[in-house]
Amino acid sequence: MKTLWAAAGNWKTTTVAVLAAVTAVLGAASALLDGDPATNPNWDTTMTAVIVAIGLFLARDADDPTPPPKPGVTINKPPE
C-alpha cells in the first residue's frame, strides 16, 4: 500500500491515469445503461484503457529526480 501512495505522489501521471480510467468506465457505463438492448460496451477497449491507466498511475514523472549512476558502474549494452 505504501508503494501505491508513493506512486500517487506523481501528480501529472496520476491525473492522466485517473482521467483515463474515469473516461473508460463512463464510456462503458453509458453504453450499458442507455436503455437500448442493442447497444453493448466495447469491453476490449474499456479494459485496455483501464490497464493503461494503471500503468500511468504507477509510472514516474519525467522530471522526478533520480540519482545518477555511481562512478565506475557500466551499463551492459547488448552485443552488436
C-alpha positions as CSV (number, residue, x, y, z in Angstrom):
1,M,0.0,0.0,0.0
2,K,2.9,2.3,0.7
3,T,4.1,1.9,-3.0
4,L,0.6,2.8,-4.1
5,W,0.6,6.1,-2.3
6,A,4.1,6.8,-3.4
7,A,3.1,6.4,-7.0
8,A,0.2,8.8,-6.4
9,G,2.7,11.5,-5.5
10,N,3.5,12.0,-9.2
11,W,0.6,14.4,-9.8
12,K,1.0,14.7,-13.6
13,T,0.8,11.0,-14.5
14,T,-1.7,10.3,-11.7
15,T,-4.0,13.0,-13.1
16,V,-3.9,11.5,-16.6
17,A,-4.4,8.0,-15.1
18,V,-7.5,9.0,-13.2
19,L,-8.9,10.8,-16.2
20,A,-8.3,7.8,-18.5
21,A,-9.9,5.4,-16.0
22,V,-12.9,7.6,-15.5
23,T,-13.4,8.1,-19.2
24,A,-13.2,4.4,-19.9
25,V,-15.6,3.5,-17.2
26,L,-18.1,6.2,-18.0
27,G,-18.0,5.3,-21.7
28,A,-18.8,1.7,-20.9
29,A,-21.5,2.7,-18.4
30,S,-23.2,5.0,-20.8
31,A,-23.3,2.2,-23.4
32,L,-24.5,-0.3,-20.8
33,L,-27.2,1.9,-19.2
34,D,-28.6,3.8,-22.2
35,G,-31.8,1.7,-22.3
36,D,-31.1,0.2,-25.7
37,P,-30.5,-3.6,-25.5
38,A,-28.8,-3.5,-28.9
39,T,-26.0,-1.2,-27.6
40,N,-23.2,-3.1,-25.8
41,P,-20.0,-1.6,-24.4
42,N,-16.7,-2.4,-26.1
43,W,-15.1,-4.3,-23.2
44,D,-11.8,-4.8,-25.1
45,T,-11.3,-1.0,-25.4
46,T,-12.5,-0.4,-21.8
47,M,-10.1,-2.9,-20.3
48,T,-7.2,-1.6,-22.4
49,A,-7.9,1.9,-21.2
50,V,-8.1,0.7,-17.6
51,I,-4.8,-1.2,-17.9
52,V,-3.1,1.9,-19.4
53,A,-4.5,4.0,-16.6
54,I,-3.0,1.5,-14.0
55,G,0.4,1.8,-15.8
56,L,0.2,5.6,-15.8
57,F,-0.7,5.6,-12.1
58,L,2.4,3.5,-11.3
59,A,4.7,5.5,-13.7
60,R,7.1,8.2,-12.6
61,D,7.1,11.7,-14.0
62,A,10.0,12.5,-16.3
63,D,11.1,15.5,-14.2
64,D,11.4,13.4,-11.0
65,P,15.0,13.4,-9.8
66,T,16.7,10.1,-10.0
67,P,20.2,9.5,-8.7
68,P,22.9,9.3,-11.4
69,P,24.8,6.0,-11.8
70,K,27.8,5.6,-9.4
71,P,31.2,6.3,-10.9
72,G,32.8,3.2,-12.3
73,V,29.5,1.4,-12.9
74,T,29.0,0.4,-16.5
75,I,25.7,-0.3,-18.2
76,N,25.8,-3.6,-20.1
77,K,24.9,-3.0,-23.7
78,P,23.7,-5.8,-25.9
79,P,26.4,-7.2,-28.2
80,E,26.4,-5.8,-31.8
